[in-house]
């Protein structure tokens, strides 16, 4: 999907002002696999979680 220049400007403005209707800002994992009381904060909209095998990506997504 390719965004138009106008759509890109609108998205950048939302990021700058923090105006997202559905946006996970913080996720806290309570006793999930290897995580105990671990908080993850997302400062910008997340479109991908990248990490090594066994790094906890699926655990973070399961907590959503």
Gaussian input, Z-matrix of N, CA and C with variables (Angstrom, degrees):
# hf/3-21g

backbone

0 1
 N
 C     1     B1
 C     2     B2     1     A1
 N     3     B3     2     A2     1     D1
 C     4     B4     3     A3     2     D2
 C     5     B5     4     A4     3     D3
 N     6     B6     5     A5     4     D4
 C     7     B7     6     A6     5     D5
 C     8     B8     7     A7     6     D6
 N     9     B9     8     A8     7     D7
 C    10    B10     9     A9     8     D8
 C    11    B11    10    A10     9     D9
 N    12    B12    11    A11    10    D10
 C    13    B13    12    A12    11    D11
 C    14    B14    13    A13    12    D12
 N    15    B15    14    A14    13    D13
 C    16    B16    15    A15    14    D14
 C    17    B17    16    A16    15    D15
 N    18    B18    17    A17    16    D16
 C    19    B19    18    A18    17    D17
 C    20    B20    19    A19    18    D18
 N    21    B21    20    A20    19    D19
 C    22    B22    21    A21    20    D20
 C    23    B23    22    A22    21    D21
 N    24    B24    23    A23    22    D22
 C    25    B25    24    A24    23    D23
 C    26    B26    25    A25    24    D24
 N    27    B27    26    A26    25    D25
 C    28    B28    27    A27    26    D26
 C    29    B29    28    A28    27    D27
 N    30    B30    29    A29    28    D28
 C    31    B31    30    A30    29    D29
 C    32    B32    31    A31    30    D30
 N    33    B33    32    A32    31    D31
 C    34    B34    33    A33    32    D32
 C    35    B35    34    A34    33    D33
 N    36    B36    35    A35    34    D34
 C    37    B37    36    A36    35    D35
 C    38    B38    37    A37    36    D36
 N    39    B39    38    A38    37    D37
 C    40    B40    39    A39    38    D38
 C    41    B41    40    A40    39    D39
 N    42    B42    41    A41    40    D40
 C    43    B43    42    A42    41    D41
 C    44    B44    43    A43    42    D42
 N    45    B45    44    A44    43    D43
 C    46    B46    45    A45    44    D44
 C    47    B47    46    A46    45    D45
 N    48    B48    47    A47    46    D46
 C    49    B49    48    A48    47    D47
 C    50    B50    49    A49    48    D48
 N    51    B51    50    A50    49    D49
 C    52    B52    51    A51    50    D50
 C    53    B53    52    A52    51    D51
 N    54    B54    53    A53    52    D52
 C    55    B55    54    A54    53    D53
 C    56    B56    55    A55    54    D54
 N    57    B57    56    A56    55    D55
 C    58    B58    57    A57    56    D56
 C    59    B59    58    A58    57    D57
 N    60    B60    59    A59    58    D58
 C    61    B61    60    A60    59    D59
 C    62    B62    61    A61    60    D60
 N    63    B63    62    A62    61    D61
 C    64    B64    63    A63    62    D62
 C    65    B65    64    A64    63    D63
 N    66    B66    65    A65    64    D64
 C    67    B67    66    A66    65    D65
 C    68    B68    67    A67    66    D66
 N    69    B69    68    A68    67    D67
 C    70    B70    69    A69    68    D68
 C    71    B71    70    A70    69    D69
 N    72    B72    71    A71    70    D70
 C    73    B73    72    A72    71    D71
 C    74    B74    73    A73    72    D72
 N    75    B75    74    A74    73    D73
 C    76    B76    75    A75    74    D74
 C    77    B77    76    A76    75    D75
 N    78    B78    77    A77    76    D76
 C    79    B79    78    A78    77    D77
 C    80    B80    79    A79    78    D78
 N    81    B81    80    A80    79    D79
 C    82    B82    81    A81    80    D80
 C    83    B83    82    A82    81    D81
 N    84    B84    83    A83    82    D82
 C    85    B85    84    A84    83    D83
 C    86    B86    85    A85    84    D84
 N    87    B87    86    A86    85    D85
 C    88    B88    87    A87    86    D86
 C    89    B89    88    A88    87    D87
 N    90    B90    89    A89    88    D88
 C    91    B91    90    A90    89    D89
 C    92    B92    91    A91    90    D90
 N    93    B93    92    A92    91    D91
 C    94    B94    93    A93    92    D92
 C    95    B95    94    A94    93    D93
 N    96    B96    95    A95    94    D94
 C    97    B97    96    A96    95    D95
 C    98    B98    97    A97    96    D96
 N    99    B99    98    A98    97    D97
 C   100   B100    99    A99    98    D98
 C   101   B101   100   A100    99    D99
 N   102   B102   101   A101   100   D100
 C   103   B103   102   A102   101   D101
 C   104   B104   103   A103   102   D102
 N   105   B105   104   A104   103   D103
 C   106   B106   105   A105   104   D104
 C   107   B107   106   A106   105   D105
 N   108   B108   107   A107   106   D106
 C   109   B109   108   A108   107   D107
 C   110   B110   109   A109   108   D108
 N   111   B111   110   A110   109   D109
 C   112   B112   111   A111   110   D110
 C   113   B113   112   A112   111   D111
 N   114   B114   113   A113   112   D112
 C   115   B115   114   A114   113   D113
 C   116   B116   115   A115   114   D114
 N   117   B117   116   A116   115   D115
 C   118   B118   117   A117   116   D116
 C   119   B119   118   A118   117   D117
 N   120   B120   119   A119   118   D118
 C   121   B121   120   A120   119   D119
 C   122   B122   121   A121   120   D120
 N   123   B123   122   A122   121   D121
 C   124   B124   123   A123   122   D122
 C   125   B125   124   A124   123   D123
 N   126   B126   125   A125   124   D124
 C   127   B127   126   A126   125   D125
 C   128   B128   127   A127   126   D126
 N   129   B129   128   A128   127   D127
 C   130   B130   129   A129   128   D128
 C   131   B131   130   A130   129   D129
 N   132   B132   131   A131   130   D130
 C   133   B133   132   A132   131   D131
 C   134   B134   133   A133   132   D132
 N   135   B135   134   A134   133   D133
 C   136   B136   135   A135   134   D134
 C   137   B137   136   A136   135   D135
 N   138   B138   137   A137   136   D136
 C   139   B139   138   A138   137   D137
 C   140   B140   139   A139   138   D138
 N   141   B141   140   A140   139   D139
 C   142   B142   141   A141   140   D140
 C   143   B143   142   A142   141   D141
 N   144   B144   143   A143   142   D142
 C   145   B145   144   A144   143   D143
 C   146   B146   145   A145   144   D144
 N   147   B147   146   A146   145   D145
 C   148   B148   147   A147   146   D146
 C   149   B149   148   A148   147   D147
 N   150   B150   149   A149   148   D148
 C   151   B151   150   A150   149   D149
 C   152   B152   151   A151   150   D150
 N   153   B153   152   A152   151   D151
 C   154   B154   153   A153   152   D152
 C   155   B155   154   A154   153   D153
 N   156   B156   155   A155   154   D154
 C   157   B157   156   A156   155   D155
 C   158   B158   157   A157   156   D156
 N   159   B159   158   A158   157   D157
 C   160   B160   159   A159   158   D158
 C   161   B161   160   A160   159   D159
 N   162   B162   161   A161   160   D160
 C   163   B163   162   A162   161   D161
 C   164   B164   163   A163   162   D162
 N   165   B165   164   A164   163   D163
 C   166   B166   165   A165   164   D164
 C   167   B167   166   A166   165   D165
 N   168   B168   167   A167   166   D166
 C   169   B169   168   A168   167   D167
 C   170   B170   169   A169   168   D168
 N   171   B171   170   A170   169   D169
 C   172   B172   171   A171   170   D170
 C   173   B173   172   A172   171   D171
 N   174   B174   173   A173   172   D172
 C   175   B175   174   A174   173   D173
 C   176   B176   175   A175   174   D174
 N   177   B177   176   A176   175   D175
 C   178   B178   177   A177   176   D176
 C   179   B179   178   A178   177   D177
 N   180   B180   179   A179   178   D178
 C   181   B181   180   A180   179   D179
 C   182   B182   181   A181   180   D180
 N   183   B183   182   A182   181   D181
 C   184   B184   183   A183   182   D182
 C   185   B185   184   A184   183   D183
 N   186   B186   185   A185   184   D184
 C   187   B187   186   A186   185   D185
 C   188   B188   187   A187   186   D186
 N   189   B189   188   A188   187   D187
 C   190   B190   189   A189   188   D188
 C   191   B191   190   A190   189   D189

   B1=1.4424
   B2=1.5205
   B3=1.2985
   B4=1.4548
   B5=1.5233
   B6=1.3160
   B7=1.4615
   B8=1.5165
   B9=1.3118
   B10=1.4631
   B11=1.5271
   B12=1.3287
   B13=1.4697
   B14=1.5347
   B15=1.3356
   B16=1.4612
   B17=1.5354
   B18=1.3381
   B19=1.4637
   B20=1.5292
   B21=1.3132
   B22=1.4696
   B23=1.5263
   B24=1.3260
   B25=1.4774
   B26=1.5219
   B27=1.3379
   B28=1.4659
   B29=1.5277
   B30=1.3294
   B31=1.4669
   B32=1.5273
   B33=1.3216
   B34=1.4650
   B35=1.5304
   B36=1.3200
   B37=1.4733
   B38=1.5231
   B39=1.3250
   B40=1.4697
   B41=1.5239
   B42=1.3221
   B43=1.4655
   B44=1.5236
   B45=1.3292
   B46=1.4653
   B47=1.5261
   B48=1.3268
   B49=1.4594
   B50=1.5321
   B51=1.3420
   B52=1.4599
   B53=1.5151
   B54=1.3272
   B55=1.4679
   B56=1.5265
   B57=1.3064
   B58=1.4575
   B59=1.5167
   B60=1.3091
   B61=1.4640
   B62=1.5191
   B63=1.3169
   B64=1.4563
   B65=1.5204
   B66=1.3105
   B67=1.4500
   B68=1.5166
   B69=1.3106
   B70=1.4642
   B71=1.5229
   B72=1.3121
   B73=1.4638
   B74=1.5278
   B75=1.3224
   B76=1.4611
   B77=1.5142
   B78=1.3156
   B79=1.4502
   B80=1.5178
   B81=1.3324
   B82=1.4540
   B83=1.5209
   B84=1.3154
   B85=1.4621
   B86=1.5220
   B87=1.3242
   B88=1.4603
   B89=1.5303
   B90=1.3059
   B91=1.4654
   B92=1.5305
   B93=1.3068
   B94=1.4600
   B95=1.5163
   B96=1.3231
   B97=1.4636
   B98=1.5214
   B99=1.3189
   B100=1.4640
   B101=1.5138
   B102=1.3216
   B103=1.4623
   B104=1.5290
   B105=1.3206
   B106=1.4602
   B107=1.5275
   B108=1.3306
   B109=1.4657
   B110=1.5335
   B111=1.3055
   B112=1.4691
   B113=1.5133
   B114=1.3328
   B115=1.4639
   B116=1.5204
   B117=1.3248
   B118=1.4516
   B119=1.5187
   B120=1.3413
   B121=1.4617
   B122=1.5133
   B123=1.3263
   B124=1.4505
   B125=1.5239
   B126=1.3127
   B127=1.4658
   B128=1.5220
   B129=1.3049
   B130=1.4621
   B131=1.5160
   B132=1.3141
   B133=1.4665
   B134=1.5280
   B135=1.3040
   B136=1.4539
   B137=1.5212
   B138=1.3105
   B139=1.4538
   B140=1.5180
   B141=1.3316
   B142=1.4620
   B143=1.5234
   B144=1.3069
   B145=1.4558
   B146=1.5213
   B147=1.3092
   B148=1.4557
   B149=1.5121
   B150=1.3256
   B151=1.4618
   B152=1.5135
   B153=1.3093
   B154=1.4499
   B155=1.5212
   B156=1.3268
   B157=1.4624
   B158=1.5246
   B159=1.3218
   B160=1.4615
   B161=1.5154
   B162=1.3291
   B163=1.4608
   B164=1.5124
   B165=1.3481
   B166=1.4534
   B167=1.5164
   B168=1.3093
   B169=1.4733
   B170=1.5218
   B171=1.3112
   B172=1.4764
   B173=1.5160
   B174=1.3155
   B175=1.4717
   B176=1.5249
   B177=1.3145
   B178=1.4617
   B179=1.5191
   B180=1.3141
   B181=1.4679
   B182=1.5170
   B183=1.3340
   B184=1.4703
   B185=1.5186
   B186=1.3257
   B187=1.4527
   B188=1.5142
   B189=1.3348
   B190=1.4682
   B191=1.4557
   A1=108.54
   A2=116.21
   A3=121.11
   A4=109.20
   A5=116.06
   A6=121.17
   A7=110.29
   A8=115.46
   A9=120.72
   A10=108.69
   A11=117.83
   A12=119.87
   A13=112.59
   A14=116.89
   A15=120.49
   A16=111.11
   A17=116.74
   A18=120.94
   A19=111.18
   A20=116.85
   A21=120.85
   A22=109.47
   A23=116.60
   A24=120.62
   A25=111.19
   A26=116.82
   A27=120.73
   A28=110.95
   A29=117.30
   A30=120.70
   A31=111.22
   A32=117.25
   A33=120.45
   A34=111.24
   A35=116.54
   A36=120.45
   A37=110.55
   A38=117.56
   A39=120.48
   A40=110.55
   A41=116.86
   A42=120.22
   A43=109.49
   A44=116.51
   A45=121.13
   A46=111.98
   A47=116.50
   A48=120.50
   A49=113.17
   A50=117.06
   A51=119.98
   A52=113.48
   A53=117.98
   A54=122.01
   A55=111.56
   A56=115.60
   A57=121.79
   A58=107.66
   A59=116.91
   A60=120.42
   A61=111.56
   A62=116.96
   A63=121.36
   A64=108.13
   A65=115.13
   A66=120.34
   A67=108.28
   A68=116.55
   A69=120.29
   A70=107.76
   A71=116.09
   A72=120.77
   A73=112.05
   A74=116.18
   A75=120.42
   A76=108.84
   A77=114.25
   A78=121.27
   A79=106.89
   A80=117.49
   A81=121.45
   A82=108.83
   A83=115.58
   A84=121.93
   A85=108.74
   A86=116.54
   A87=122.68
   A88=108.63
   A89=117.30
   A90=122.56
   A91=111.93
   A92=117.24
   A93=122.53
   A94=108.40
   A95=114.98
   A96=122.13
   A97=109.70
   A98=118.35
   A99=120.31
   A100=114.46
   A101=117.54
   A102=121.24
   A103=110.63
   A104=116.09
   A105=121.41
   A106=107.38
   A107=116.27
   A108=121.79
   A109=111.20
   A110=116.12
   A111=121.63
   A112=109.30
   A113=117.20
   A114=121.60
   A115=109.83
   A116=114.60
   A117=121.77
   A118=106.18
   A119=117.41
   A120=121.13
   A121=109.27
   A122=115.45
   A123=122.43
   A124=107.54
   A125=117.18
   A126=121.14
   A127=112.43
   A128=116.70
   A129=122.57
   A130=108.14
   A131=117.42
   A132=119.40
   A133=110.46
   A134=116.07
   A135=121.32
   A136=109.45
   A137=115.74
   A138=119.94
   A139=111.11
   A140=117.40
   A141=120.47
   A142=109.68
   A143=115.79
   A144=121.98
   A145=106.45
   A146=116.78
   A147=121.28
   A148=108.59
   A149=115.83
   A150=119.83
   A151=110.40
   A152=115.07
   A153=121.50
   A154=110.63
   A155=115.97
   A156=120.27
   A157=108.45
   A158=115.58
   A159=120.37
   A160=113.58
   A161=117.43
   A162=121.28
   A163=114.87
   A164=118.91
   A165=121.61
   A166=115.56
   A167=118.67
   A168=120.96
   A169=111.53
   A170=117.30
   A171=120.75
   A172=111.01
   A173=117.54
   A174=121.25
   A175=109.91
   A176=117.51
   A177=120.90
   A178=110.01
   A179=117.89
   A180=120.88
   A181=111.71
   A182=117.78
   A183=120.81
   A184=110.38
   A185=117.99
   A186=121.84
   A187=113.56
   A188=117.07
   A189=120.49
   A190=108.42
   D1=125.43
   D2=179.77
   D3=-105.23
   D4=131.19
   D5=179.73
   D6=-91.66
   D7=145.62
   D8=175.74
   D9=-75.52
   D10=161.01
   D11=177.02
   D12=-55.17
   D13=-35.76
   D14=178.63
   D15=-66.38
   D16=-43.10
   D17=178.60
   D18=-64.25
   D19=-38.18
   D20=177.80
   D21=-63.52
   D22=-44.41
   D23=178.20
   D24=-60.26
   D25=-42.38
   D26=179.46
   D27=-63.67
   D28=-42.89
   D29=179.67
   D30=-65.68
   D31=-41.70
   D32=178.03
   D33=-62.37
   D34=-37.27
   D35=177.28
   D36=-66.22
   D37=-39.39
   D38=177.45
   D39=-63.37
   D40=-41.37
   D41=178.35
   D42=-63.46
   D43=-45.83
   D44=-177.60
   D45=-60.85
   D46=-41.50
   D47=-175.60
   D48=-94.57
   D49=-11.77
   D50=179.74
   D51=74.44
   D52=25.11
   D53=-178.88
   D54=-95.76
   D55=81.49
   D56=175.06
   D57=-121.35
   D58=131.47
   D59=179.38
   D60=-71.10
   D61=-43.47
   D62=-178.90
   D63=-124.03
   D64=97.77
   D65=-175.40
   D66=-149.64
   D67=122.42
   D68=178.76
   D69=-79.46
   D70=117.38
   D71=-179.88
   D72=-93.53
   D73=-36.78
   D74=-178.44
   D75=-145.69
   D76=143.73
   D77=178.00
   D78=-134.10
   D79=127.97
   D80=178.10
   D81=-115.50
   D82=126.43
   D83=-179.66
   D84=-99.19
   D85=122.15
   D86=179.57
   D87=-108.47
   D88=107.35
   D89=177.36
   D90=51.95
   D91=49.96
   D92=177.80
   D93=-109.68
   D94=112.04
   D95=-177.15
   D96=50.73
   D97=-119.19
   D98=-177.56
   D99=-88.50
   D100=4.54
   D101=-177.03
   D102=-101.92
   D103=132.12
   D104=175.66
   D105=-127.58
   D106=115.11
   D107=179.29
   D108=50.50
   D109=49.98
   D110=179.61
   D111=-104.69
   D112=125.67
   D113=177.91
   D114=-104.23
   D115=141.18
   D116=176.10
   D117=-122.98
   D118=124.88
   D119=178.44
   D120=-108.00
   D121=135.33
   D122=178.08
   D123=-109.13
   D124=115.06
   D125=-177.85
   D126=-86.42
   D127=-22.95
   D128=178.66
   D129=-129.96
   D130=162.98
   D131=177.71
   D132=-56.96
   D133=132.30
   D134=-178.73
   D135=-94.09
   D136=127.69
   D137=176.17
   D138=-114.53
   D139=-14.67
   D140=-179.64
   D141=-155.73
   D142=143.66
   D143=170.36
   D144=-111.16
   D145=124.03
   D146=-176.09
   D147=-120.94
   D148=134.81
   D149=178.10
   D150=-175.45
   D151=175.78
   D152=-178.85
   D153=-73.36
   D154=163.46
   D155=173.94
   D156=-60.84
   D157=133.09
   D158=-179.33
   D159=79.04
   D160=11.21
   D161=-177.18
   D162=-84.04
   D163=-8.81
   D164=175.82
   D165=106.19
   D166=10.44
   D167=-179.21
   D168=-59.64
   D169=-48.33
   D170=-179.21
   D171=-66.14
   D172=-34.92
   D173=178.10
   D174=-63.20
   D175=-42.69
   D176=178.90
   D177=-63.83
   D178=-44.83
   D179=179.94
   D180=-66.09
   D181=-35.38
   D182=179.20
   D183=-66.79
   D184=-25.73
   D185=179.61
   D186=-76.17
   D187=-12.03
   D188=-179.72
   D189=-73.08

